[in-house]
Amino acid sequence: MWGIWHWLERQGELRPHKAALVEGASEVHYGALAQWVACLSGGLAELGVGRGDRVAILAPNRMEYVEVLFACARLGALAVPLNWRLAAAELAYQVGDSEPAVLFADPELAALAESLRGHREAGGVRAWVLFGGGPGPSEGLPYDELLAANPAGPVGAPEDPFLVLYTSGTTGRPKGAVLTQASQFWNSVNIGTAVGLTFRDVTLNPLPLFHAGGIGLYTLPTLHVGGTAVLARKFEPEEITRLLLAHRVTAMFGVPSMYLMLLECQAFRQADLRGVRFACGGAPCPLRVIEAFRDLGRLFQQGYGLTETAPTCLIVPAEDAFRKAGSAGKPALHVEAKVVDEDGRDLPPGAVGEVWVRGPNLFSGYWRRPEATEEVFSGEWFKTGDLARRDEEGFFYIVDRKKDLIISGGENVYPAEVEEVLYRHPAVAEAAVVGVPHPTWGEVPHAVVVLKPGAELTADDLFRFCEPYLARYKIPRSLTVVDALPRNASGKVLKRALRERISLGA
């Protein structure tokens, strides 16, 4: 069995003149892409990159990003996608932790790369390369020079570690989840069968490629089956709508915050996009979003996954997309999942417990963190840290993160359940619920909301609105109105940041 670099070699033979990647006004066909990746791997080999070495990438979505990923796979090296939204000091930690031999940077981020280079933790990078052909940080290498090298012989194999993806870091320092080439193959099979990807598909990726969803939903799976992957450099609702129409996109994956913004975009609502298969994950999706897509006559499949699952784990079949609105779905083809109690015993349908999963798509562990790896595994089962219940038909419903559970007067309050009700208030654009200390009940729910333009809302108004839908102990008694909710790159609300802000009275 070959490594994933072989996907491009075979598609280059089967469909040499078909567009593989599209970004902006540029596109590259499979034949050329396979050749460029072979030459890039040779250029990296001349820089001393070999099996097991790391190569970091600091760039927004662009075609060269994907070329580097496949060149690493060909060499058996590990790609380390870096979150360009972080500060230089935060990035320096990840660079110091992963110790890449080479770091690629986008021209737009040259200043950040230069600042990063000045940090002691990033001192081990041997070569700095700038995309676009210009000089890299401190007169580093131009990307085009690497493409002029002779192709390197492929050595990458399925068992080789391929990616070090740093987790979102919602608590503490981020950890690098190591994903093998095999995990990418199995993810491609899992999501491809779930949404029906074929060589006829044109997919749009609005997620950053430093995120597991940006790579696995659906960029690499599209190239696996021989389709065309359109890369959005950044997320803007009007531009996403234009790309969907201009390229006749057939499938797109996004996170709830993206779909909330798209539904506020008049051009998106009015466009004829009935031929697009939309899918969503990364965080619980408000029912109002799913219902809006249903009313627009557009397919909308909800799913669930994590960086550690590469990321496909659960997905709602297309035929059940609206019948099971609110569900995260059933396990993908090559995934097993169960709901267990604190002792790891299976729970019956309807009971809330932690989601455990296993399958060939799982990550192999956290980079240089054996203790952290041991904590999240029970034999072959990965303990996700997410709470869910399973219905009689086998559909999973994610309740919340285990760490975000609010215990008020001995009663469990799941923030996602409360947030779902808040989203139905006509004044609320976005909502999050966190626990705050209380002298009698231990902690109680507190609402943090973003209001729609011109809207007003008080804590009393919100309490009265929630009374018909929630038990009184679940209803937020206090309210903070903010301009925007803090989110990580995958669209998840940073609850820790909200709790800190509330404790400081900000």
C-alpha positions in Angstrom: 0.0 0.0 0.0 1.4 3.4 -1.0 1.5 6.7 0.8 -0.9 9.5 0.0 1.6 11.0 -2.5 0.6 8.2 -4.8 -2.9 9.7 -5.1 -1.5 12.6 -7.2 0.8 10.3 -9.2 -2.2 8.1 -10.2 -4.6 11.0 -10.8 -1.8 12.6 -12.9 -1.9 9.5 -15.1 -5.7 9.2 -15.2 -6.7 12.9 -15.5 -3.6 14.9 -16.4 -5.5 17.8 -17.9 -8.2 18.1 -15.2 -8.1 21.0 -12.7 -7.0 19.6 -9.3 -6.7 22.9 -7.4 -8.2 26.3 -7.9 -7.2 29.4 -5.9 -8.1 32.9 -7.0 -7.5 33.2 -10.7 -5.0 30.3 -10.7 -5.5 26.6 -11.2 -3.2 23.6 -11.6 -4.1 20.4 -13.3 -3.3 16.9 -11.9 -0.4 16.2 -14.3 1.4 19.4 -13.4 0.6 19.1 -9.7 2.1 15.6 -9.5 5.3 16.9 -11.3 5.6 20.0 -9.1 5.2 17.9 -5.9 7.9 15.5 -7.1 10.3 18.4 -7.8 9.5 20.1 -4.5 10.3 16.9 -2.6 13.6 16.9 -4.4 14.2 20.5 -3.3 13.4 19.7 0.3 15.7 16.7 0.1 18.5 19.0 -1.0 17.8 21.0 2.2 18.4 17.9 4.2 14.7 17.0 4.8 14.1 13.3 5.1 11.9 10.7 6.8 10.7 11.9 10.2 11.8 15.5 9.7 9.3 18.3 10.2 8.4 21.1 7.8 6.3 24.1 9.1 3.9 26.1 7.0 2.8 29.6 7.9 0.3 30.7 5.2 -3.4 31.3 4.4 -5.0 28.9 2.0 -3.0 28.7 -1.3 -2.1 26.0 -3.8 1.5 25.8 -2.8 0.3 24.9 0.7 -1.1 21.6 -0.7 2.0 21.0 -2.7 4.1 21.2 0.5 1.8 18.7 2.2 2.2 16.2 -0.6 5.9 16.7 -0.9 6.2 15.9 2.8 4.2 12.8 2.3 6.4 11.7 -0.5 9.5 12.1 1.7 8.0 10.6 4.8 8.4 13.9 6.5 5.8 15.6 8.9 4.1 18.8 7.9 3.4 21.3 10.7 0.6 23.7 9.7 0.8 26.9 11.8 -2.1 29.1 12.9 -1.2 32.5 11.4 -3.8 34.1 13.7 -1.6 33.6 16.7 1.0 36.0 18.0 4.7 35.4 17.3 5.3 34.3 20.9 2.5 31.7 20.6 3.8 30.4 17.3 7.3 30.2 18.7 6.1 27.7 21.3 4.8 25.4 18.5 7.9 25.8 16.4 10.1 25.1 19.4 8.0 22.1 20.3 8.0 20.6 16.8 11.5 21.6 15.7 10.9 22.0 12.0 13.9 21.9 9.7 12.2 24.2 7.1 9.5 26.9 7.5 7.4 28.1 4.5 5.8 31.5 4.8 3.3 33.5 2.8 4.4 37.0 1.6 1.5 38.5 3.5 2.9 37.0 6.7 6.6 37.8 6.0 6.7 40.3 8.9 5.2 37.7 11.3 7.7 35.1 10.1 10.5 37.6 10.6 9.3 38.3 14.1 9.0 34.6 14.8 12.5 34.0 13.6 13.7 36.4 16.3 12.4 34.1 19.1 14.9 31.8 20.8 12.5 28.9 20.5 12.5 29.1 16.7 16.2 29.1 16.4 16.4 25.5 15.1 14.8 26.2 11.7 17.6 25.7 9.1 15.8 27.2 6.1 13.1 29.8 5.7 11.2 29.9 2.4 8.8 32.5 1.0 6.0 31.5 -1.3 5.6 33.5 -4.4 9.2 33.4 -5.6 10.5 36.4 -3.6 13.1 36.3 -0.9 12.1 34.8 2.4 12.6 36.3 5.9 16.1 37.7 6.3 16.9 36.8 2.7 15.7 33.2 2.9 15.0 31.0 -0.1 12.6 31.7 -2.9 10.0 28.9 -3.3 10.6 28.6 -7.1 14.2 27.5 -6.5 12.9 24.4 -4.7 10.7 23.6 -7.7 13.8 23.6 -10.0 15.2 20.5 -8.2 15.2 17.0 -9.6 12.4 14.8 -8.3 13.1 12.9 -5.1 12.3 9.2 -5.0 9.1 8.5 -3.0 9.7 6.8 0.3 6.6 7.8 2.4 4.5 5.0 3.6 1.0 4.7 5.2 2.4 4.2 8.7 4.6 7.3 8.5 3.5 10.3 10.7 2.4 12.9 8.3 0.9 15.9 10.2 1.5 17.6 13.6 -1.7 19.5 14.1 -1.8 21.6 17.2 -5.1 21.4 19.0 -7.1 24.5 19.6 -5.8 25.1 23.0 -9.1 25.9 24.7 -7.4 24.9 27.9 -3.7 25.3 28.6 -0.9 24.9 26.0 -1.9 23.4 22.7 -0.8 19.8 22.0 0.4 18.5 18.7 -1.8 15.7 17.5 0.2 13.4 15.2 -1.8 12.0 12.2 -0.3 9.4 9.9 -0.7 9.1 6.2 -3.0 6.1 6.8 -5.3 8.2 9.0 -5.7 10.6 6.0 -6.6 7.7 3.7 -9.2 6.4 6.1 -10.6 9.9 6.7 -11.0 10.2 2.9 -12.9 7.0 2.8 -15.0 7.9 5.8 -16.1 11.4 4.6 -16.1 10.4 0.9 -18.7 7.6 1.5 -20.7 9.8 3.9 -21.2 12.7 1.4 -20.7 10.8 -1.8 -17.5 12.4 -3.1 -16.5 11.4 -6.7 -14.2 12.7 -9.4 -17.2 14.8 -10.7 -17.3 16.9 -7.6 -16.0 20.5 -7.2 -15.5 21.2 -3.5 -15.0 24.5 -1.8 -12.8 24.8 1.3 -13.4 28.0 3.4 -11.6 26.5 6.4 -7.9 27.3 7.1 -5.5 24.6 6.0 -3.8 24.7 9.5 -7.0 23.1 10.8 -7.9 19.4 10.5 -11.1 20.3 8.8 -9.3 22.5 6.2 -7.2 19.5 5.2 -9.6 16.7 5.7 -13.0 18.4 4.7 -12.7 18.2 1.8 -9.3 19.2 0.3 -7.4 15.9 0.5 -10.4 13.7 0.0 -11.3 15.6 -3.2 -7.8 15.0 -4.6 -8.0 11.4 -3.6 -11.1 10.8 -5.8 -9.9 13.1 -8.6 -12.3 16.0 -8.1 -11.5 19.7 -8.1 -10.7 21.4 -4.8 -11.4 25.2 -4.7 -9.5 27.0 -1.9 -10.9 30.2 -0.4 -8.0 32.3 0.9 -10.2 33.9 3.6 -13.9 33.7 4.6 -16.1 36.5 3.4 -19.8 35.6 2.8 -20.1 37.5 -0.5 -16.8 36.0 -1.8 -17.9 32.5 -0.7 -21.2 33.0 -2.6 -19.3 34.1 -5.7 -17.0 31.1 -5.6 -19.9 28.7 -5.1 -21.6 30.1 -8.2 -18.5 30.7 -10.4 -17.0 27.3 -10.0 -20.3 25.4 -9.9 -19.4 23.9 -6.5 -21.1 20.7 -5.6 -20.0 20.2 -1.9 -18.8 22.5 0.9 -18.0 22.0 4.6 -18.1 24.8 7.1 -18.5 25.5 10.8 -21.7 27.0 12.4 -20.3 30.5 12.7 -19.7 30.5 8.9 -23.2 29.4 8.2 -24.6 32.0 10.6 -22.8 34.7 8.6 -23.8 33.2 5.2 -27.5 33.3 6.2 -27.1 37.0 6.9 -25.8 37.6 3.4 -28.5 38.5 0.9 -26.6 37.2 -2.1 -26.2 33.8 -0.5 -29.9 33.5 0.4 -31.0 34.5 -3.1 -28.5 32.4 -5.0 -29.6 29.1 -6.6 -27.4 26.7 -4.7 -29.7 23.7 -4.6 -27.0 21.6 -6.3 -24.6 22.1 -3.4 -24.3 19.6 -0.6 -23.6 21.6 2.5 -22.2 20.0 5.6 -21.4 21.4 9.1 -19.3 20.5 12.1 -16.7 21.8 14.5 -19.3 22.9 17.1 -23.0 22.3 17.9 -25.1 23.9 15.1 -28.1 26.0 16.1 -31.3 24.4 14.9 -32.3 27.7 13.3 -29.4 27.3 10.9 -30.5 23.8 9.9 -34.1 24.9 9.5 -33.1 27.9 7.4 -31.3 25.6 4.9 -34.3 23.3 4.9 -36.5 26.2 4.0 -34.1 27.3 1.3 -34.3 23.8 -0.2 -30.6 23.1 0.3 -29.1 19.9 1.7 -27.4 20.4 5.1 -25.7 17.5 6.8 -24.5 17.8 10.4 -21.4 16.0 11.5 -18.9 15.6 14.4 -15.2 15.1 14.5 -12.0 16.2 16.2 -8.4 16.9 15.2 -7.6 13.5 16.8 -10.0 11.7 14.5 -8.6 13.2 11.3 -11.4 14.6 11.6 -14.4 12.6 10.4 -16.2 10.7 13.1 -20.0 11.0 13.0 -22.3 12.3 10.2 -26.0 12.4 9.5 -26.9 10.6 6.3 -28.4 12.8 3.6 -31.8 11.1 3.8 -32.0 11.9 7.5 -30.5 15.4 7.4 -33.7 17.2 8.5 -35.6 14.4 10.1 -32.7 14.2 12.6 -32.0 17.9 12.8 -29.8 18.5 15.8 -28.1 15.1 15.7 -24.4 14.7 15.0 -25.2 11.5 13.1 -24.0 8.0 13.2 -20.4 6.7 13.0 -18.8 7.0 9.6 -18.0 3.8 7.7 -14.8 2.9 9.4 -15.5 4.4 12.8 -16.9 2.8 16.0 -18.4 5.1 18.7 -20.1 4.5 22.0 -21.4 6.5 25.0 -19.9 5.4 28.4 -20.1 6.3 32.0 -17.3 7.4 34.3 -16.0 3.9 34.5 -16.0 3.3 30.8 -19.2 1.1 30.8 -21.6 1.3 27.9 -24.7 3.4 28.6 -28.2 2.6 27.2 -29.9 4.9 24.7 -31.0 8.2 26.2 -28.3 8.3 28.9 -25.7 11.0 28.8 -22.1 10.0 29.0 -18.7 10.5 27.3 -18.2 9.7 23.6 -15.4 7.1 23.0 -14.3 6.2 19.5 -12.0 3.9 17.7 -10.9 3.2 14.2 -8.0 3.4 11.7 -8.5 7.1 11.3 -7.4 7.9 14.9 -4.2 9.9 15.6 -1.2 8.1 16.9 -0.7 10.3 19.9 0.4 13.8 21.0 3.8 15.0 19.8 6.3 14.3 22.6 3.6 14.0 25.2 3.3 10.3 26.2 1.5 11.1 29.4 -1.1 13.2 27.7 -1.5 10.5 25.1 -2.0 7.8 27.8 -4.7 9.9 29.5 -7.0 10.0 26.5 -6.8 6.3 25.5 -8.4 3.3 27.0 -7.0 0.4 25.0 -8.0 1.2 21.4 -10.7 3.6 22.4 -10.0 7.4 22.3 -11.8 9.3 25.0 -13.1 12.5 23.3 -14.0 14.5 26.3 -17.4 15.3 24.7 -20.7 14.4 26.3 -23.5 12.9 24.3 -26.6 10.7 24.3 -27.6 8.1 21.7 -31.2 7.5 20.6 -32.9 4.2 19.8 -32.0 4.5 16.1 -28.3 4.9 16.9 -28.0 8.6 16.2 -25.7 10.6 18.5 -26.6 13.9 20.0 -23.6 15.9 21.3 -24.6 17.5 24.6 -21.5 19.5 25.5 -17.8 19.4 26.4 -17.2 17.5 29.6 -15.1 20.4 30.9 -17.9 23.0 30.1 -20.5 21.1 32.2 -22.2 23.4 34.8 -23.2 21.8 38.1 -25.8 24.0 39.8 -27.1 22.8 43.1 -26.2 19.3 42.2 -28.0 19.4 38.9 -26.2 19.1 35.5 -26.6 22.0 33.1 -25.4 21.5 29.6 -24.5 24.9 28.1 -25.3 23.8 24.5 -28.9 23.0 25.5 -29.3 26.5 27.0 -27.6 28.2 24.0 -30.0 26.5 21.6 -32.9 28.3 23.3 -31.0 31.6 23.4 -30.5 31.4 19.6 -34.2 31.4 19.2 -34.6 34.9 20.8 -35.2 37.4 18.0 -32.6 39.8 19.4 -29.8 37.3 19.7 -27.3 36.9 16.9 -24.8 34.7 18.8 -24.8 33.1 22.2 -22.6 31.3 24.7 -23.3 30.1 28.2 -20.7 29.6 31.0 -20.9 28.8 34.7 -20.1 31.5 37.2 -19.7 31.1 41.0 -22.7 31.3 43.3 -22.6 31.2 47.1 -25.6 28.9 47.4 -25.7 26.8 44.3 -22.0 26.5 43.6 -22.3 27.9 40.1 -25.1 29.1 37.9 -25.4 29.7 34.1 -24.4 33.1 32.8 -25.3 34.2 29.2 -22.9 36.0 26.9 -24.6 37.2 23.7 -24.0 39.2 20.6 -27.1 41.2 19.6 -28.5 41.8 16.2 -28.1 45.3 14.9 -30.4 47.8 16.8 -31.6 45.1 19.2 -31.8 45.5 23.0 -32.0 42.8 25.7 -32.0 42.6 29.5 -31.4 39.7 31.8 -35.0 39.8 32.9 -36.2 39.7 29.2 -34.0 36.7 28.6 -35.3 34.9 31.7 -38.9 35.3 30.7 -38.2 34.1 27.2 -36.5 31.0 28.4 -39.1 30.0 31.1 -41.3 28.0 28.7 -38.4 26.0 27.4 -36.0 25.3 30.3 -36.1 24.3 33.9 -35.5 27.4 36.1 -32.1 26.2 37.3 -30.9 26.1 33.7 -32.0 29.6 32.8 -29.2 32.3 33.0 -29.9 34.9 35.7 -27.2 37.2 34.4 -26.2 38.6 31.0 -23.2 40.1 29.3 -23.6 41.7 25.9 -20.4 41.7 23.7 -19.5 42.8 20.2 -18.1 39.4 19.3 -17.6 36.0 20.9 -14.0 34.8 21.1 -13.5 31.8 18.9 -10.6 29.6 17.9 -9.7 28.7 14.3 -12.3 25.9 14.2 -15.1 28.2 15.1 -15.5 27.0 18.7 -16.2 29.6 21.3 -13.4 30.0 23.8 -15.3 29.4 27.0 -12.2 29.8 29.2 -11.7 33.3 27.8 -15.3 34.2 28.5 -15.1 33.0 32.1 -11.9 35.0 32.6 -13.5 38.1 31.2 -16.6 37.7 33.4 -14.4 37.1 36.5 -12.6 40.3 35.8 -15.9 42.2 35.3 -15.0 43.1 31.7 
